[in-house]
Amino acid sequence: MTSHGSKPEARKPNYTRRRLKFAAAIIGFVSSMTLLFTWHVTDRHMAWLVAGIYILTGLWLTVRFAPRD
């Protein structure tokens, strides 16, 4: 038996934080996609930053909503 007690504490999920993270990911994905395809870049560092945000938010959303089978 563990020393943590007989019942683990059941924590309610923080739905507000989940919604905020999801909204931030969607906003980041859409805005970076828009910038990536419409913005005429003069600074290569900003182009890499926008592309990185696009790829990372896209991957996060894919992993988040991938089937768990």
Steps between C-alpha positions, in 0.01 A plus 500: 500500500620847426531782745275724290183395679213283401344732242685709243374854483272539203569831331254659266641591161562868448274561201569873490872439460433236232280742307759778524779271378284379213402856404865612512603206279227574245583871493871426465440244226266716293700821538833332422343324201366832373837670547685209344299509180432873457791687657794605283786439735799730512649348816587128486499461879138607518414259218653212695316609813165512321565162334599350836183625669295363212661156520495476881138605540396271215678207662352579841148512356560174310623318810223651712223375273654178372297186571621314808445148367 
